[in-house]
Amino acid sequence: MRYFYRYLFITLSSFFLLGWFLPQWLPIHYPRALGPAFSAAIRTSYQKQIEKEKPEVLLLGNSVINSGIDQLQFEQLTSRKTLKFGFPGTTSAYWYLLIKTNVVTTSSPPKYMLLFFLDNLLTAPDLGVNDTYLPMIDEITDDNDTVLLQKAYLNQLNPLEGYLDSHFPLFGERKTIKDKIDNRLKYTPPQLFQKCDKPCLDQTLDETFDAKNMLPLILMQSEVNPEEWSGKNWDFKALVEKSFIPDMIQLTREKGIQFIFVREKNAKVMTLADESRDMRKYYQDMADYLKKEGVFLLDLAHDPALTVDMFRDEMHLNPAGRLVFTRLVAEGFLSLLK
């Protein structure tokens, strides 16, 4: 028992000592407000691009539409001026902000907006809001967006975690500490033994793991993990009000934009038979919700025209798939307008 008390004393002493030392080492102040601190400036270059080109149709998504949609082909098939915004790695939080600060604020907003999504991405508001995506989020938000703060950050914290995060530096700065330790372990040995500094190592790693050096991805149905497609993350009714879906619908409705959600195809779930029971209920609940809100849903997830050989990975299409997907979206879009 004596050793346990000694261990407990050393652990608690170290915890409070480091908690006192960290604010001296890092430019931080505690207690602090929960969530990231954003700047007040907002990037409006996308708004200016919309005002300059005056598109009738705006296509919004991430890298999937960069490889999957041919803007010129879509324009030709629909006979409508089109603008495509595809931001790699972005998710619903970024799309909500872009709509709020750069789309509905334009003097000539698009008549139609197609938002492309994969799987249950729309009901995961905390994805793509931290780490390397934080600067992108900061670019198109101000310092007072309570919806973003609540849905993307605060809703993910339980009360105890929130208190520790705002009052104890060792807990609140755990990621910063980990990153500093990781960087020291990553960059110090090459610097000492190979005279390769940080830029040198970063460039070497980028070249080594470039896409052209990777083995081709072979998509097989046996790779699907059933747990990935089931559980609480696939309960649309429980998640929708905590997501940015209601906010995006309200913003576009107030501006008179016809909002259309486009469900993309996942190469691991090629047919309806591949879907779990939770997935089927999720998308049915989504369809019912959007219909009630007066929003269209264009579901291309099981279209047989898109075959597995048209994918270069789980979600991105190759040039052959790009031609087919663009045609399917254009035809689906026109059918919704009849």
N, C-alpha and C positions, 0 to 999 in steps of 0.2 A: 504493500500500500504506500510505503514511503517513496518508492520509485515513481509511482503513479502521480503523487502530489508534486514531485520534483519535475516530472515531465509536463504536468499541467501548468506549473509555475513558469517554466521556461517558454512554453508555447504562448501563454497569454502575455508574458513580458515581451516576447518577440513581436507579437501581433500589435500591441499598443506602441512599442518603440518604432516599428516600421510605419505604423499609422501616423506617428508624429513626424517621422523623418521624410516621408514621401512629399508632403507639401513644400518642404524645403528643397527637394531635389527636382520636382516637376512644377511647372507653372500652373498650379491648381489651387483652389480654395474650397474649403469645406466648413459647414454643410453647403451643399450645392443643389441647384434645381435638377430634377430628373429629366432625362432626355438630352439630346445634343443641343448646343446653342447655335442657331442659324443666324446668318447675316441678314440685314434688312434689304440689301440689294437683290433685285430679281433680273435674271437674264431674259430678255425679250426678243432675241434674234429670231426665234421660231414664229413669234407673232408677226414680226416684220416680213418674214418670208411668206406667210399666209396672205398678208395684206398686199404683197407685191404680186403674187401669182394668182390670187383669187380662185382657189380651186372650188369646184362644186362638191368634190368627194375628198375626204381626208382619210388616209389609211394610217393607223397607229399601232405600233407593236414593238417587238424587240428584234434580235438578229434573225429570228425565224422568217419574218417578212422580207428581210434584206435578201435572203437567199431564195425565198419562196414566192415572191410577188414581182412580176415585171410591170413596172408602172406604165410604160408606154403601151404594152400589150393590153393592160386593163383599160387604159383610156380609149384605145381603138375599139375594144369590144363593147364598151358601155357608152361611147360617144360623150363622155363627160370629163371635163378638166379635173385632173387628179394630182394630189400631192401625197407623198409617202414619207412618214417619219418612222424609222426603225432604229431604236437605240439599244445596242447590244447589252444583254444582261438586265435590262430594266423590267420592272414588275408593276403591279397595280398602284403602288404609292407614287411612283414617278409619273405614270399615266394620268392619275388624278391631278397631280400638280401641274402637269403640262396643260391639261384641259383648263384648269382654273386660271393659270397665269399667262397662257399664251394662245389659247384657242378661243374661249368665250369672250376674251377681252378685245378681240379684233373688231375693226369697224365693218368687215365683210366676212363673217364666219362661213365655213362650209355648210352646205345644205345637208350633207350626209357625213357621218363619221363611222368608220368601221374599226372596231377595236379587236385585235387578234389575240387569242389566249390559248394556252395549252393546259390540259388537266384541270387541277383545282387552284391554279395560280391566282385567280381573282378573289378568292376568299382566304388568302394568306398575306395580309397587309404588312407583316413584319419582314417579308422577304425583300432583298435588294435595297435595304435602307441603311446598312452599316458598312464598315470597312471601306473598300474601294469605291462603293456607290455613294457614300456620304457626301463627297464633294459635288456629285451630280445632283443629288437631292437639294443641296444647299443653293445651287445655282438658280433653281426655279421656284424657290419658296422664300417667304419672308421670315421674320423673327417672331411672328405671332399667329401661326397657323395651328390652332388648337386641335383641329380635326386630325391633321397629320401626327401631331405629338401624341394624341390619345390613342389613335388606332394603330399606328406603326410602332410605338415605343411603350407607352405606359400600360396599355392593356396586356402586355406580355409579362408584366412584373406582378408578383404577389406582394401583399403589404410588407412582409418581412424583408423580401429582396429589395423592394423599393426603399425601405428605411436604411438598410445596410449600404445600398448603392449611393445614397445621398449623404450619409453621415460618416462612413468609414472609408478612408482613402485606400486602404489595402484591398478592400472589396471592390470599391468603385473603379479603381485603376488596375484591376486584375489583368485586363487585356493589354493595357499599355506595358505593364511589367513583363508579361509573357512575350510580347513582341520584342522588347528590348533584349531579353534573354535569348530568344530565338535568333535575332539578328547577330548577336555577339557570337553564338555558336556557329551560325551559318557563314559569316564573313571573315572571322578572325583566322581560322586555319588556312584558307587560300591566300590570305594576305601575308601570313608568316612564312608559309612553305613554298608558295608559287608566285609570290609578288603580284597576285591578282586581286585588285581592290574591288569595291562594291560594283562600280559600273562594268568592270571586266567580267565579274562573276554573273551579273544579271544578263549581260549580253550572251555569255556562253550558255547559260541555262535556256534562254529564249531560243537560241539556235538549235540546241540539242533536242528540245521538246517541241519544236515547230511541227505544225500539223503534217507537213510533207514527210517528216521522219517517223510518224506514228504508223503502226500497223493498221490496215483497214479494219473498220468495225463491222463485225458480222452480227447482224441482228437475228436473234433467235427467240422464239416464243418461250423457250425453256428458261430464258434469263429473267423472266418476269417474277417478281416477288409478290405473292398475294397480299402480304401485309402492307405493301406500299400503296395499295388501292383500296384499303378498307380502314375503318375506325373513325375517330372523332374528326379528323381532318377532311372527312367526306360527308359531313352533315351540313348540307347547304342551309337549311332553315336555321340552324343554331349559329351559323357563321356569317350570314349575309349582312346583318345589321352592324356587325363589327368590322365589316370590310368597307372598301371605298366604292362599292357598286352603287349604293343609294346616293352618294355624293356626286358621282359622275353623272348619274341619270338626272339628278336635279339641276346640275350645272348646264347640261346640254338642253334639257327641256326648257329652261328659262330663256335660252338663247334661240330656241326654235330649230335646233339641230336634230335631225332624225338619227338616233343612236342605234347602231347595229353591232351586236357581239358576234364574232366569228370564231367558232371552235376549230382549232387546228387538229391535225392528225398526229398521233403518237405511233411511231413505228413498232412499238412493243404491244400496242393494243389495236390491232388492225381491224377487228370486226366486233360487232356487238357481243358475240359469244365470248370474246376475250375479256370483257368487262366484269368486274366484281358486282355483286348485288348492291353494295354501297355506291359504286360509281353510277349505276343505272338510276338509282333513286336520286342521287345528287343532281344529275343532269335533268331529270324529269322535274325535280323541284325548281331548278334554275329556269327551265323553260316556262313553267307555270308562273313564277315570280316575274320574269321579264314580260310575259304576255299581259299580266295584270298591270304592269307599269307602262305599257305601250311601247316596249322596246323589242326590236326584232332579234331573233337568234338564228344565225346561219350555221348549222352544224354539219361540218364536212369530215367528222372524225372517222366515219366508216364508209366513205365513198370508195367503191371498188376501183375507180379510175386511178387512184393513188396506190401503187403497189410498193412492196418493200424495197425493190431494187431502185426506186426513185429517191431513196433517202441516203444521205451520206453519214448520218448518225441518227440518234433516236428522234430528233425533231427537225433537223435541217435538211432541206431538199437539195438534190443535185439539179443541173440544168434541165434534164428531162422532166423532173418533178415540178420544177418552177413553171414550165409551160402549161402543164396540166392543172396545177393548183391555181394559177392565175385565171385560167379559163373557167374553172369551177366557181371561183369566187365571183367573177364577173357575171356568169350566168345566174348564180344564186342571188346576187345583188339585184339584178334586173327582174328576177321573178318575184322578189319581195315588193317591188314597186308597182306591180300590176294591180 
